[in-house]
């Protein structure tokens, strides 16, 4: 049996303790046995080791090797640029890893610093970390609970456990045993470490410390939860390995062919110099073929996405989360505050024989019953709104004064006119609250409370403005209305009054009988208005929304059906029901479960892992400490801006407005970002493929090398950065939110990207080869100059074609992306430097190269890009 299922004395016996507390000797023995009441620090991987691990990527290794060869050959500038790019990427990776480790530190900081205990028969204050199992601890309003324990005494003790359960309403504690097995949120005779006492006082005996507390278990789950690689990271890592090996083999093959020709050619020239030039050219091919700025470009495009998401109330803590969000297929979301407004609201009311479904706008038109209902709701109420507009008090009572404010002059005016003379505060045993007021010459006790209790204490009903004796028919009317509201998962309160003898100054519990029943109000935390449209939009985008809440099942189901989250055959399960399902049973039912209620932290992780096992990219929202393990386990954790620091530190994204709508808006940005990353990648590899096609053509036909090593490096500098970044600024494709999420095993070149790379790469290569032949008809030097000019200009103009795989540049809006225009203009200007008199010799451009040659090269480049657009239209029509 769990501690909450045992009586107080049985618990004390089970942990060998007593109400008078422990002795110093017992405390010392238990400290040595169990350790201090603090969450252990996880051993960190040294920073230097994290830094070195970033260089294990295959593409990085090839680039490092190429840079090393360049240093040996005296090409320091190019090698330093490569080293700098790799260094920046490594530093960013290490910083992000260190940030991800901060959630455990935040958990440690949440622990209460001190505790008031009985030891050696006397009350004393100790450091909370010195608590042991069996200590008897005192609690009062404002205290943080320092450990888990069983309540021994409760003086209206109320504790806010939202950081564990996700529900903001304080839980009143009692001392009786609970017979049945219940979830954490219903263990009313237990208190939990790091929760906050908001009302009353009490004592408890410590049953668990450190890792044995609920918070400690969460800390363990955080430390063991898998840190998921994003789909893009997985695809880039896999592609990098294949690309690195392929380019290495290509360079070795080209060097081997050229070396064989040098040795077997019988040339009387300097063989060593020729071999070094061949080696240098092979290294240049490696550098040209590998877009060393790719990681930086991806980082920049992701950063652009984070800025756009910030405008959608989504703050990105970890850059790869931008792309992950775009590929999300499952969103596991909390209910309170995310799907709903996190504000109790009166949505309906009931008055017998009253024809008005809503209160008339003008209070002068109210019936006597309507007027009295509002008065009781406001006067028998302890909540208020302070000068700063902050709502103070129980959320249910705040809903009542907002209800009155909406329909009347304001609750303050009513309270000033009819001041409180006496009161009977609410308590959970009576489930009633009563106040006394002088109203229009009568002394009335106004009472509100639970419908069942009010029905049992009423002897009359106010109907049509007249007090009538309670009859079976009238009682059935009230019970029927209450049942209708309850079936809609609405919270119901009943209202009544009692006439008192004039001048009676005090009332007691015995006075709360023979009440006149007035009516009912029904309230709920209503869905956000924009949620309905967002749920529908997410369905069109192929995204499944799952509600995971600490609230009760009926309430969660009602909200789920109302907003369209639950389909006809969908079901809801509680955390206890989930615990009883085997892995196979859960796998079979998973697709039908849309709502999970009264869940535990372990339940949340299990739900996430179940969807991940099915290959779904899963997002999880949360705000409490209890959400942190699942936020870390999910492919993308989304914390609420109003949530705990532990949740925020475990998440990849924070919603500043706690709004589900912002998640769907951010998904659109995420999908656009990934589209743009693919556009940049396609642009880079199409250009590189064009160069490789021309080089292989020349090698196979034993033609001169079409480029010098320096030309290839310069082309890399001009074409591999700014144009690709400019593509990262593209606006969303028209169908971005009508597509299904990407499959988890989908390659980075899927979706027409590889087709675009090959088509554009071969068209660039063909234009370069044609230009090379035209130049060779004059001289080898002219052929090299023509090939260089055509390659750099065609790659620059390719930026226009790379803006979309389905739309032409004109359809996309030729001037809609000013960054592309700027990148193309800058590319032409940088090329212009190479034909200036002082630079021609450096870039192997002969003096005979003039306007006619430049026009031919430019015309071939433009023709290649036009063919790209034509091919795009033809291929798109076929689809």
C-alpha positions in Angstrom: 0.0 0.0 0.0 1.1 3.6 -0.7 1.5 6.0 2.1 -1.7 7.9 1.1 -3.7 4.7 1.5 -2.6 4.2 5.1 -3.8 5.9 8.3 -1.6 8.5 10.0 -0.5 6.1 12.8 0.2 3.3 10.3 2.5 5.6 8.3 4.4 6.7 11.4 4.9 3.0 12.3 6.0 2.1 8.8 8.8 4.7 8.7 9.6 4.2 12.5 8.7 7.8 13.5 6.3 9.5 16.0 4.5 12.9 16.3 7.1 14.1 18.8 9.7 13.8 16.0 13.1 12.1 15.8 16.1 12.2 18.0 19.5 13.5 16.9 20.9 9.9 16.8 18.1 8.8 14.5 18.6 11.7 12.2 22.3 11.1 11.9 21.7 7.4 11.1 19.2 8.2 8.4 21.4 10.9 6.9 24.2 8.3 6.6 21.8 5.8 5.1 19.8 8.0 2.7 22.0 11.0 2.1 21.1 14.7 2.1 17.7 15.9 0.9 19.0 17.4 -2.4 19.1 16.5 -6.0 22.4 15.0 -7.0 24.4 16.9 -9.7 25.0 15.0 -12.9 28.6 14.6 -14.0 29.1 16.9 -17.0 31.1 16.1 -20.1 34.2 18.3 -20.2 33.9 21.3 -22.5 37.0 20.3 -24.4 35.6 16.9 -25.1 32.3 18.4 -26.4 34.4 20.7 -28.6 36.4 17.9 -30.1 33.3 15.8 -30.8 32.0 18.5 -33.2 34.9 17.6 -35.5 33.8 13.9 -36.0 31.6 14.8 -39.0 32.8 13.2 -42.2 32.5 16.4 -44.3 34.4 18.3 -41.6 37.2 15.8 -41.7 37.6 16.1 -45.4 37.7 19.9 -45.1 40.3 19.7 -42.4 42.4 17.4 -44.6 42.0 19.8 -47.6 42.9 22.8 -45.4 46.0 21.0 -44.2 47.2 20.3 -47.7 46.6 23.9 -48.7 48.8 25.0 -45.8 51.6 22.7 -47.0 51.2 24.2 -50.5 51.4 27.8 -49.1 47.7 28.7 -49.6 47.2 30.1 -46.1 44.2 32.5 -46.7 41.9 29.8 -48.0 42.8 27.3 -45.3 42.3 30.0 -42.6 38.8 30.7 -43.9 37.9 27.0 -43.7 39.3 26.7 -40.1 37.3 29.9 -39.0 34.0 28.6 -40.3 34.5 25.2 -38.6 35.5 26.9 -35.4 32.4 29.1 -35.3 30.1 26.1 -35.8 31.9 24.1 -33.0 31.6 27.0 -30.5 27.8 27.4 -31.3 27.3 23.6 -30.8 29.1 23.6 -27.4 27.1 26.6 -26.1 23.8 25.1 -27.1 24.7 21.8 -25.3 25.6 23.6 -22.1 22.4 25.6 -22.2 20.4 22.3 -22.4 22.0 21.2 -19.1 20.5 24.0 -17.0 17.1 22.4 -16.3 18.5 20.2 -13.5 20.2 23.2 -12.0 16.8 25.0 -12.0 15.3 22.0 -10.2 17.9 22.1 -7.5 17.3 25.9 -7.0 13.5 25.2 -6.4 14.2 23.3 -3.2 13.1 25.1 0.0 16.1 26.5 1.9 14.8 25.9 5.4 12.3 23.7 7.3 10.6 23.9 10.7 10.7 20.5 12.4 10.4 18.8 15.7 13.6 17.1 16.9 14.4 15.9 20.4 10.9 16.9 21.4 11.5 20.6 20.5 10.6 22.8 17.5 13.6 24.0 15.5 14.5 25.5 12.1 17.0 23.5 10.0 18.4 23.6 6.5 16.0 21.7 4.3 18.8 19.5 2.9 19.2 18.0 6.4 15.6 16.6 6.4 15.3 12.8 6.7 12.5 10.3 6.4 10.5 10.4 9.6 11.0 14.1 10.4 7.8 15.9 11.5 7.6 19.3 9.6 5.4 22.4 10.2 3.8 24.3 7.3 2.1 27.6 7.1 1.0 30.0 4.3 4.0 31.1 2.2 6.2 28.1 2.9 7.6 25.9 0.2 7.1 22.2 1.0 10.7 20.9 1.7 10.1 17.1 1.1 7.3 14.7 0.2 5.2 13.6 3.2 1.9 12.4 4.7 -0.3 15.1 6.3 -0.7 14.6 10.1 -2.7 17.8 10.9 -4.5 20.3 8.6 -5.9 23.6 9.6 -7.6 24.5 6.3 -4.2 23.8 4.7 -4.2 24.6 0.9 -1.2 23.9 -1.4 -0.6 24.9 -4.9 0.7 21.9 -6.8 0.5 23.3 -10.3 4.2 22.7 -10.8 3.5 19.0 -10.5 -0.1 18.6 -11.8 -0.4 21.5 -14.3 -3.6 22.8 -12.5 -3.4 26.2 -10.9 -6.2 25.7 -8.4 -4.9 25.2 -4.8 -5.6 21.7 -3.3 -7.1 21.6 0.2 -5.4 18.9 2.4 -7.0 16.5 4.8 -5.7 13.7 7.1 -7.9 10.7 6.3 -6.6 7.7 4.5 -7.7 7.3 0.8 -8.8 3.7 0.2 -8.5 3.5 -3.6 -5.5 4.0 -5.9 -5.6 7.6 -7.2 -3.3 9.8 -9.3 -1.0 12.3 -7.7 -3.4 15.2 -8.2 -6.0 13.5 -6.0 -3.7 12.5 -3.1 -5.3 15.1 -0.8 -3.5 13.7 2.3 0.0 14.1 0.9 2.2 17.1 0.3 5.0 17.2 -2.3 8.4 18.8 -2.4 8.7 22.3 -4.0 4.9 22.9 -3.9 3.7 26.2 -2.3 1.4 26.5 0.8 -1.1 29.3 -0.1 -3.5 29.0 2.9 -3.8 27.6 6.4 -1.3 25.6 8.4 -0.5 22.0 9.1 2.1 19.3 9.9 3.4 16.3 7.9 5.8 13.5 8.4 8.5 13.2 5.7 8.1 10.0 3.6 10.6 10.8 0.9 13.6 13.0 0.3 16.0 13.8 -2.5 15.5 11.4 -5.5 12.6 9.7 -3.6 10.4 12.8 -3.9 8.2 13.4 -6.9 10.4 16.2 -8.0 13.5 14.0 -7.5 11.9 11.3 -9.8 11.3 14.1 -12.4 15.0 15.1 -12.1 16.0 11.5 -12.8 13.7 11.4 -15.8 15.2 14.6 -17.1 18.7 13.3 -16.8 17.8 10.0 -18.6 15.5 11.5 -21.2 17.0 11.2 -24.7 18.2 14.4 -26.3 16.7 14.0 -29.8 18.5 14.9 -33.0 16.3 16.9 -35.3 15.3 15.4 -38.6 17.5 18.0 -40.4 20.5 17.1 -38.2 20.0 13.4 -38.9 19.7 14.0 -42.7 22.7 16.4 -42.8 24.9 14.0 -40.8 24.0 11.1 -43.0 24.5 13.1 -46.1 27.8 14.5 -44.9 29.3 11.1 -44.5 28.3 10.0 -48.0 29.3 13.2 -49.6 32.7 13.3 -47.8 33.5 9.8 -48.9 32.3 10.4 -52.5 34.3 13.6 -52.9 37.4 12.1 -51.4 37.2 9.2 -53.9 36.5 11.7 -56.7 39.6 13.8 -55.9 41.8 10.7 -55.6 40.6 9.5 -58.9 41.1 12.9 -60.7 44.6 13.2 -59.1 45.4 9.6 -60.1 44.4 10.2 -63.8 46.4 13.5 -64.0 49.4 11.9 -62.3 49.4 9.0 -64.7 49.3 11.4 -67.7 52.2 13.3 -66.2 54.3 10.2 -65.7 53.3 8.5 -68.9 53.2 11.6 -71.1 56.9 11.7 -71.7 56.9 15.5 -71.0 60.4 16.8 -70.4 59.1 19.5 -68.0 59.3 19.6 -64.2 57.4 16.5 -63.1 57.4 17.4 -59.4 55.9 20.9 -60.1 53.3 19.3 -62.4 52.3 16.7 -59.7 52.0 19.5 -57.1 49.8 21.5 -59.4 47.6 18.3 -60.0 47.4 17.8 -56.2 46.5 21.4 -55.7 43.8 21.2 -58.3 42.4 18.0 -56.7 42.3 19.8 -53.3 40.6 22.8 -54.9 38.0 20.4 -56.3 37.3 19.1 -52.8 37.0 22.6 -51.4 34.8 23.6 -54.3 32.6 20.5 -54.1 32.1 20.7 -50.3 30.0 23.8 -49.3 32.0 24.5 -46.1 29.6 27.3 -45.3 26.7 25.0 -45.4 26.4 24.6 -41.6 26.8 28.4 -41.2 24.1 29.0 -43.9 21.7 26.6 -42.2 22.4 28.4 -38.8 21.7 31.8 -40.4 18.5 30.7 -42.1 17.4 29.1 -38.8 18.2 32.4 -37.0 16.0 34.3 -39.5 13.2 31.8 -38.7 13.6 32.5 -35.0 13.1 36.2 -35.6 9.9 35.5 -37.5 8.7 33.1 -34.8 9.4 35.7 -32.1 6.8 37.9 -33.9 4.4 34.9 -33.6 5.0 34.8 -29.8 7.4 31.9 -30.1 10.9 32.3 -28.6 13.3 29.7 -29.9 16.0 28.5 -27.4 17.6 25.9 -29.6 18.0 26.8 -33.3 17.3 23.3 -34.8 13.9 23.5 -33.2 12.8 25.8 -35.9 13.1 23.1 -38.5 11.8 20.4 -36.2 8.6 22.3 -35.6 8.0 22.5 -39.3 8.1 18.7 -39.6 6.0 18.0 -36.5 3.1 15.5 -37.1 1.9 15.2 -33.4 1.3 18.1 -31.0 0.7 17.0 -27.4 -0.8 20.1 -25.8 -1.9 21.0 -22.3 -5.5 22.2 -22.0 -5.5 25.0 -19.3 -4.2 28.3 -20.7 -3.1 26.8 -24.0 -6.3 25.6 -25.6 -8.4 27.5 -23.1 -8.2 31.1 -21.7 -7.0 30.0 -18.2 -9.9 32.1 -16.8 -13.1 30.7 -15.3 -16.1 32.3 -17.0 -19.8 32.1 -16.4 -21.2 30.7 -19.6 -24.9 30.0 -18.6 -27.4 30.4 -15.8 -30.7 28.8 -14.7 -33.7 30.5 -13.1 -37.0 28.6 -12.7 -39.8 29.9 -15.0 -37.4 32.6 -16.4 -37.8 33.1 -20.2 -34.5 34.9 -20.7 -31.6 32.7 -21.9 -29.3 35.6 -21.2 -29.5 38.5 -18.8 -30.9 41.6 -20.6 -28.3 44.2 -21.4 -30.1 46.8 -19.3 -30.3 46.0 -15.6 -33.5 47.9 -15.4 -35.1 45.1 -17.4 -34.0 42.3 -15.0 -36.5 40.2 -13.1 -36.4 40.1 -9.4 -34.7 36.6 -9.6 -32.1 37.9 -12.0 -31.3 40.9 -9.9 -31.0 38.7 -6.7 -28.8 36.1 -8.5 -26.3 38.8 -9.4 -26.4 40.3 -6.0 -25.7 37.0 -4.3 -22.9 36.2 -6.7 -21.2 39.5 -5.9 -21.9 40.0 -2.2 -21.3 36.4 -1.1 -17.9 36.6 -2.6 -14.3 37.4 -1.3 -12.6 38.1 -4.6 -11.8 41.5 -5.9 -9.9 43.5 -8.6 -7.1 45.7 -7.3 -6.0 49.1 -8.5 -3.7 47.6 -11.1 -6.5 45.6 -12.6 -5.2 42.3 -11.1 -7.8 39.8 -10.2 -7.3 38.6 -6.6 -9.1 35.5 -5.2 -10.4 32.1 -6.1 -10.9 31.8 -9.9 -14.5 30.7 -9.4 -15.4 33.8 -7.4 -13.4 36.1 -9.8 -15.6 34.6 -12.6 -18.7 35.7 -10.7 -17.6 39.3 -10.3 -16.6 39.4 -14.0 -20.1 38.1 -14.8 -21.6 40.9 -12.7 -19.4 43.6 -14.2 -20.4 42.5 -17.7 -24.1 43.0 -17.0 -24.2 45.6 -14.2 -22.7 48.9 -13.1 -19.9 47.1 -11.4 -19.4 44.9 -8.4 -17.9 47.7 -6.2 -21.1 49.7 -6.3 -23.1 46.7 -5.1 -20.7 46.1 -2.2 -20.8 49.7 -1.2 -24.6 49.8 -1.2 -25.1 46.5 0.6 -22.2 46.2 3.0 -21.4 42.9 4.7 -22.6 42.6 8.3 -21.5 39.0 9.1 -20.2 36.0 7.3 -19.7 32.2 7.4 -16.5 31.5 5.3 -16.5 28.6 2.9 -15.1 25.3 4.0 -14.8 22.0 2.2 -16.9 20.1 4.7 -20.1 22.3 4.4 -19.4 23.3 0.7 -21.2 26.6 1.5 -20.5 30.3 2.1 -22.9 32.8 3.6 -22.9 36.5 4.3 -25.4 38.8 5.9 -26.6 42.2 4.4 -29.3 44.7 4.8 -31.1 44.8 1.4 -34.1 47.1 0.8 -35.1 47.1 4.5 -34.7 43.3 4.9 -31.9 41.5 6.7 -30.9 38.7 4.4 -28.3 35.8 4.7 -27.0 35.2 1.1 -25.7 31.7 0.5 -23.9 30.1 -2.4 -22.5 26.5 -2.6 -22.5 23.1 -4.2 -25.9 22.3 -5.9 -26.5 19.0 -4.0 -25.9 20.7 -0.6 -28.1 23.7 -1.5 -30.9 21.5 -2.7 -30.9 19.6 0.5 -31.1 22.8 2.6 -33.8 24.6 0.6 -37.4 24.7 1.7 -38.6 27.2 -0.8 -37.9 28.6 -4.3 -38.1 32.1 -5.7 -40.2 31.7 -8.8 -41.7 34.5 -10.9 -40.6 36.9 -8.1 -42.6 35.0 -5.5 -41.3 32.7 -2.7 -43.0 29.3 -3.3 -42.7 26.2 -1.1 -40.3 23.6 -2.5 -42.2 20.8 -4.4 -40.9 17.7 -6.1 -41.6 19.3 -9.5 -39.5 22.4 -8.6 -36.7 20.3 -7.2 -36.6 18.1 -10.3 -36.4 21.2 -12.5 -33.3 22.3 -10.5 -31.7 18.9 -10.6 -32.4 18.5 -14.3 -30.7 21.9 -15.0 -27.7 20.9 -12.8 -27.4 17.6 -14.6 -27.5 19.3 -18.0 -24.7 21.6 -17.0 -22.7 18.8 -15.5 -22.9 16.7 -18.7 -21.3 19.6 -20.4 -18.4 19.5 -17.9 -19.5 22.9 -16.5 -18.8 23.9 -12.9 -22.1 24.6 -11.2 -22.9 26.8 -8.2 -26.3 27.2 -6.6 -27.6 30.4 -4.9 -30.2 31.1 -2.2 -31.1 33.4 0.7 -32.8 33.4 4.1 -34.7 36.2 5.8 -33.3 36.9 9.2 -34.8 38.7 12.2 -34.1 42.4 12.0 -30.9 43.4 13.8 -29.5 39.9 14.1 -25.7 40.5 14.1 -24.3 36.9 14.1 -25.1 33.7 12.2 -24.0 30.1 12.7 -23.9 27.0 10.6 -27.3 26.0 12.0 -28.8 29.1 10.2 -27.9 27.6 6.8 -31.2 25.7 6.6 -34.6 26.5 5.2 -33.1 28.5 2.4 -35.0 30.0 -0.5 -33.4 28.7 -3.7 -32.9 31.3 -6.4 -30.9 29.8 -9.3 -27.8 28.3 -10.7 -24.7 29.5 -12.6 -22.6 27.3 -14.9 -19.0 28.2 -15.6 -15.9 26.8 -17.3 -12.5 27.8 -18.6 -13.6 28.5 -22.2 -11.6 27.7 -25.3 -9.7 30.5 -26.9 -11.7 31.8 -29.9 -8.8 31.3 -32.4 -8.3 27.7 -31.3 -11.2 26.4 -33.4 -9.6 27.7 -36.6 -6.1 26.5 -35.6 -7.3 23.0 -34.9 -8.9 22.9 -38.3 -5.8 24.3 -40.0 -3.6 21.8 -38.2 -5.8 19.0 -39.6 -5.3 20.3 -43.1 -1.6 20.4 -42.5 -1.6 16.7 -41.4 -0.9 17.5 -37.8 -2.7 15.5 -35.1 -3.4 17.4 -31.8 -3.5 15.4 -28.6 -4.7 16.9 -25.3 -2.8 15.9 -22.2 -4.1 17.5 -19.0 -4.2 17.2 -15.3 -7.9 18.1 -15.3 -10.8 15.6 -15.0 -11.7 13.3 -17.9 -15.3 14.7 -18.4 -14.1 18.3 -18.6 -11.2 17.4 -20.9 -13.6 15.4 -23.2 -16.1 18.3 -23.4 -13.4 20.8 -24.4 -11.9 18.3 -26.9 -15.3 17.8 -28.6 -16.1 21.5 -28.6 -13.0 22.6 -30.3 -13.0 19.7 -32.8 -9.9 18.0 -31.4 -11.9 14.7 -30.8 -13.3 12.9 -33.8 -16.3 10.6 -33.8 -14.4 7.4 -32.9 -11.8 9.0 -30.7 -11.5 8.1 -27.0 -10.2 9.6 -23.8 -8.2 7.8 -21.1 -7.0 8.7 -17.6 -3.5 8.3 -16.3 -4.6 5.3 -14.2 -6.2 3.6 -17.3 -3.0 4.3 -19.2 -1.0 2.6 -16.5 -3.1 -0.6 -16.9 -2.4 -0.8 -20.7 0.5 -2.9 -21.9 2.8 -1.6 -24.6 1.0 -3.6 -27.2 -2.4 -2.5 -26.1 -1.3 1.2 -26.1 0.2 0.8 -29.6 -3.2 -0.6 -30.8 -5.3 2.2 -29.2 -2.8 5.1 -29.7 -4.3 6.4 -32.9 -7.7 6.7 -31.3 -6.8 8.4 -28.1 -7.1 12.2 -28.4 -7.4 13.1 -24.7 -5.4 12.0 -21.7 -6.7 13.2 -18.3 -5.2 13.2 -14.7 -1.8 12.2 -16.1 1.5 11.8 -14.3 5.0 12.8 -15.5 5.7 9.1 -16.3 2.5 9.0 -18.4 3.6 12.0 -20.5 7.0 10.5 -21.3 5.3 7.2 -22.2 2.8 9.0 -24.6 5.7 10.8 -26.3 7.7 7.7 -26.7 4.7 5.7 -28.1 4.3 8.3 -30.9 8.0 8.4 -31.6 8.0 4.6 -31.8 5.5 5.0 -34.7 7.9 7.4 -36.4 6.0 10.6 -35.6 7.9 13.9 -35.0 6.3 14.9 -31.7 5.9 18.3 -30.0 5.0 18.5 -26.3 3.8 21.6 -24.5 4.0 22.2 -20.7 4.5 24.7 -18.0 5.2 22.8 -14.8 8.1 20.9 -13.3 6.1 17.7 -14.0 6.3 18.5 -17.7 10.1 18.9 -17.9 11.0 15.2 -18.6 8.5 15.0 -21.5 9.6 18.4 -22.8 13.1 17.0 -23.1 12.1 13.7 -24.4 9.9 15.1 -27.2 11.4 16.0 -30.6 10.5 19.6 -29.7 9.5 20.8 -26.2 7.3 23.9 -26.0 7.2 25.6 -22.6 4.7 28.3 -21.6 6.0 31.8 -20.9 4.1 31.8 -17.6 5.5 28.4 -16.6 8.3 27.4 -14.4 12.0 27.9 -15.1 12.5 24.1 -15.1 10.0 23.7 -17.9 11.6 26.5 -19.9 15.1 25.2 -19.5 14.0 21.7 -20.7 12.2 23.1 -23.7 13.4 24.1 -27.2 10.8 26.8 -27.6 8.8 29.1 -25.3 5.4 30.5 -26.1 5.2 34.1 -24.7 1.4 34.1 -24.9 0.7 30.5 -23.8 -1.5 30.1 -26.9 -2.0 27.0 -29.0 -2.7 29.3 -32.0 1.0 30.5 -31.8 2.2 26.9 -32.2 0.3 26.5 -35.5 1.6 29.9 -36.7 5.1 28.8 -35.7 4.7 25.5 -37.6 4.1 27.5 -40.8 7.3 29.4 -40.2 9.1 26.2 -39.4 8.0 24.6 -42.7 9.0 27.7 -44.6 12.4 27.7 -43.0 13.0 24.0 -43.9 11.8 24.8 -47.5 14.3 27.6 -47.6 17.1 25.5 -46.2 16.4 22.9 -48.9 16.4 25.7 -51.5 19.8 26.9 -50.3 21.2 23.3 -50.3 19.9 22.7 -53.8 21.4 26.0 -55.0 24.8 25.1 -53.5 25.0 21.5 -54.8 23.6 22.4 -58.3 26.4 25.0 -58.7 29.0 22.5 -57.4 27.7 19.8 -59.7 28.0 22.1 -62.7 31.7 22.7 -61.9 32.3 18.9 -61.4 30.5 18.1 -64.6 32.8 20.4 -66.6 35.9 19.2 -64.8 35.1 15.5 -65.4 34.3 16.2 -69.0 37.7 17.8 -69.5 39.5 15.0 -67.6 37.8 12.2 -69.6 38.6 13.9 -73.0 42.1 14.8 -71.9 41.4 18.6 -72.3 43.1 21.3 -70.3 41.8 21.9 -66.8 38.9 24.3 -67.3 39.6 26.2 -64.1 42.6 27.1 -62.0 42.6 26.2 -58.3 42.4 29.9 -57.4 39.4 30.4 -59.7 37.5 27.5 -58.0 38.2 29.0 -54.6 37.1 32.4 -55.7 33.9 31.0 -57.1 33.3 29.2 -53.8 33.8 32.6 -52.0 31.3 34.5 -54.3 28.6 31.9 -54.8 28.5 29.8 -51.6 27.3 32.3 -49.1 25.3 35.4 -49.8 23.0 33.9 -52.5 22.2 30.9 -50.3 21.5 33.1 -47.4 19.2 35.3 -49.6 17.2 32.2 -50.5 16.7 31.7 -46.7 14.6 34.9 -46.8 12.0 33.5 -49.2 8.3 33.9 -48.4 6.2 30.8 -47.7 5.1 28.6 -50.7 1.4 28.8 -51.4 0.7 25.2 -50.3 3.0 25.2 -47.2 0.1 24.5 -44.7 -1.7 22.1 -47.1 1.1 19.5 -47.2 1.4 16.5 -44.9 4.4 16.6 -42.5 7.5 15.0 -43.9 8.2 11.4 -43.1 10.9 10.8 -40.6 13.0 8.7 -43.0 12.6 11.2 -45.9 15.9 12.2 -47.4 17.1 15.8 -47.5 16.9 15.7 -51.3 13.4 14.3 -51.4 10.3 16.2 -52.7 11.8 17.2 -56.0 15.1 18.7 -54.6 17.4 16.0 -56.1 15.6 16.4 -59.5 16.2 20.2 -59.3 19.9 19.8 -58.3 20.6 17.4 -61.2 18.7 19.4 -63.8 20.2 22.7 -62.8 23.7 21.2 -62.3 23.9 19.6 -65.7 22.5 22.8 -67.4 25.2 24.8 -65.7 27.8 22.2 -66.7 26.6 22.2 -70.3 26.8 26.0 -70.5 30.4 26.0 -69.1 31.5 23.2 -71.5 30.1 25.1 -74.5 31.8 28.3 -73.4 35.0 26.4 -72.7 35.0 25.0 -76.3 34.4 28.5 -77.7 37.4 29.8 -75.8 39.6 26.9 -76.7 39.2 27.8 -80.4 41.3 30.9 -79.6 43.7 29.5 -76.9 43.8 27.4 -73.8 44.0 30.6 -71.6 40.9 32.0 -73.3 39.1 28.7 -72.7 39.8 28.8 -69.0 38.7 32.5 -68.8 35.4 31.7 -70.7 34.7 28.6 -68.5 35.4 30.6 -65.3 33.2 33.5 -66.4 30.3 31.2 -67.4 30.5 29.2 -64.2 30.5 32.1 -61.8 27.7 34.0 -63.7 25.5 31.0 -64.2 25.8 30.1 -60.6 24.9 33.6 -59.6 21.9 33.8 -61.9 20.8 30.4 -60.7 19.7 32.1 -57.5 16.5 33.2 -59.4 15.7 29.6 -60.4 16.5 28.3 -56.9 13.7 30.4 -55.3 11.2 27.6 -55.9 11.1 24.1 -57.3 7.5 24.6 -58.7 7.1 28.3 -59.4 9.2 30.4 -61.8 10.9 33.5 -60.6 8.2 35.6 -62.2 5.4 33.6 -60.5 7.2 33.9 -57.2 7.3 37.7 -57.6 10.5 38.7 -59.3 11.2 41.6 -56.9 9.5 40.1 -53.9 12.8 39.0 -52.4 15.1 42.0 -52.3 17.9 39.9 -50.8 18.1 37.8 -53.9 18.4 40.9 -56.1 21.1 42.2 -53.9 23.0 38.9 -53.9 22.9 38.7 -57.7 24.1 42.3 -58.2 26.9 41.7 -55.7 28.0 38.5 -57.4 28.3 40.4 -60.7 30.3 43.2 -59.0 32.7 40.7 -57.4 33.2 39.0 -60.7 33.9 42.4 -62.2 37.0 42.7 -59.9 38.6 39.7 -61.7 38.6 41.5 -65.1 40.2 44.7 -63.9 43.8 45.2 -65.3 45.6 44.6 -61.9 43.6 41.3 -61.2 43.5 39.6 -64.6 46.9 38.0 -64.2 45.9 36.6 -60.8 42.7 35.0 -62.1 44.3 33.8 -65.4 42.2 36.1 -67.7 44.1 37.0 -70.8 44.2 40.6 -72.1 42.3 39.5 -75.3 39.2 38.7 -73.1 36.8 41.5 -74.0 33.2 42.5 -74.2 32.3 40.0 -76.9 33.7 37.1 -74.9 31.9 38.4 -71.8 28.6 38.7 -73.7 28.9 35.1 -75.0 29.6 33.8 -71.5 26.7 35.9 -70.0 24.4 34.8 -72.8 25.2 31.1 -72.2 24.7 31.6 -68.4 21.3 33.3 -68.9 20.3 30.6 -71.4 21.1 27.9 -68.8 18.9 29.7 -66.2 16.0 30.1 -68.7 16.2 26.4 -69.5 16.0 25.7 -65.7 12.8 27.7 -65.5 11.4 26.0 -68.7 12.2 22.5 -67.2 10.6 23.5 -64.0 7.3 24.4 -65.7 7.3 21.2 -67.8 8.1 18.9 -64.9 5.5 20.7 -62.7 2.9 20.2 -65.4 3.6 16.5 -65.5 3.1 16.3 -61.7 
